[in-house]
């Protein structure tokens, strides 16, 4: 292979770095003197520009070998291109370079010059090293997350198993007792206990099914303009037996409200979950206050309690599926931690939002449900 170029110089050749690889080009004549070069060659050699021109190539390349092993001489003699990779051909020092020596012929087809192209891959190697280090750090982070998720998954399975097994075990025990009980009143009380526990289990399963619908994108809400005051009252009424069982008072303070575009059943379900949470994490003799008002095109439903409160750093985490601040299977408060997750998703489907405010440990929590009066989209 040979190349024909202008005999003037190669200094007008394009500096072809491509943003990553520096290509230095230098032209050597038969006296082994530098004829021309590009800017990249100056950067690679590290010599002042005025010292390069007409200098011996042995000086420019710091050649330590005999003239007979010189790649420039070999190219002149063979008339064939020569490639040297991963080692400096004049110093023998390994490096991220590729030297290519091209013979340039004159009009009589004699090799009159040698064009040397030097590809510097050090920038690529530095970038790859940097990317590898970043990838390694990302992998470490992912690995830690996977270990954390493994622990969380184990906790979730333990909690779900416990929450599903407990009411089922109680119900089975109650049914066995009822089968042996001759007194009709006592048998009825025992069966009512079994029914309550089976209903609890049914609520847990319903919650998991609703979460599955959300994640698969198959939850369908039907919106229509509704007076939401009866809907809020219905949600409160549904939770009054639970409040009585826990010894918690529930109060309502609802102003006149405009009609709002909602899915009635799902809105009631979402408000129920918020109230249920406020009752569950309250203290005996505590209070849950449900209020609602309208302003600036939105309706705000507020549920405020006098319960255990939430640590500031966990205010957002409580909306994560299966999350409870106490995640042990022996924790004080039952449930698998889906209520707030489902409520948040449902309200977001309404174009609204849920905001939590902690009053501090053992001082309670305030939950604000904000829904636009006129839903968009």
Secondary structure by P-SEA (a helix, b strand, c coil): ccccccccccccccccccccbbbbbbbbccccccccccaaaaaaacccccccccccccccccccccccccaaaaaaaacbbbbbccccccccccccbbbbbbbbbcccccccbbbbbbbbaaaaaaaaaaaaaaaaaaaaaaaaaaaaaaaaaaaaaaaaaaaaaaaaaaaaaaaaaaaacccaaaaaaaaaaaaaaaaaaaaaaaaaaaaaaaaaccbbbbbccccaaaaaaaaaaaaaaaaaaabbbbbbbbccccccccaaaaaaaaaaaaaaaaaaaccccbbbbbbbbccccbbbbbbbbccccccccccccccccccccccccccccccccaaaaaaaaaaaaaccbbbbbbcccccbbbbbbbbbccccc
